[in-house]
Amino acid sequence: MKQKVVIKVSLNDKKSRTKAIKTAVGVDGVIQAALQTEKNQIEVTGNDLDVVLLTTLLRKSLNYAEVLSVSVVDDKKEEKEEQNDDPSKLVWTPYAGGVP
């Protein structure tokens, strides 16, 4: 199950932004992590994320983290691609491609 989590953190300087990204990417299942610096938020997308673990690790490194939202992301594009699996045509050339 693919999830999208938005967490409010304190991003005061460049060092805290770097810590936030490193901490978020280090959690198992994370596919993407993005900072929204104007809102002091980090947006994490991944498969079967442990939101409690992610928030706890962010609190340890940044001293403040609050979960704003957790939502499920639908993958309609991937389902359509799987349904359109056409067998590819094989073209045989009369030339041998190996070393004699």
Secondary structure as the mmCIF struct_conf table of DSSP 4:
data_model
#
loop_
_struct_conf.conf_type_id
_struct_conf.id
_struct_conf.beg_label_comp_id
_struct_conf.beg_label_asym_id
_struct_conf.beg_label_seq_id
_struct_conf.end_label_comp_id
_struct_conf.end_label_asym_id
_struct_conf.end_label_seq_id
STRN STRN1 LYS A 2 VAL A 9
BEND BEND1 ASP A 13 ASP A 13
HELX_RH_AL_P HELX_RH_AL_P1 LYS A 14 VAL A 25
TURN_TY1_P TURN_TY1_P1 GLY A 26 GLY A 26
BEND BEND2 VAL A 27 VAL A 27
TURN_TY1_P TURN_TY1_P2 ASP A 28 GLY A 29
STRN STRN2 VAL A 30 GLN A 36
TURN_TY1_P TURN_TY1_P3 THR A 37 ASN A 40
STRN STRN3 GLN A 41 ASN A 47
BEND BEND3 ASP A 48 ASP A 48
HELX_RH_AL_P HELX_RH_AL_P2 VAL A 51 LEU A 62
BEND BEND4 ASN A 63 ASN A 63
STRN STRN4 ALA A 65 VAL A 72
HELX_LH_PP_P HELX_LH_PP_P1 VAL A 73 ASP A 74
HELX_RH_AL_P HELX_RH_AL_P3 LYS A 76 GLN A 83
TURN_TY1_P TURN_TY1_P4 ASN A 84 ASN A 84
HELX_LH_PP_P HELX_LH_PP_P2 ASP A 86 LEU A 90
BEND BEND5 PRO A 94 TYR A 95
BEND BEND6 GLY A 98 GLY A 98
#
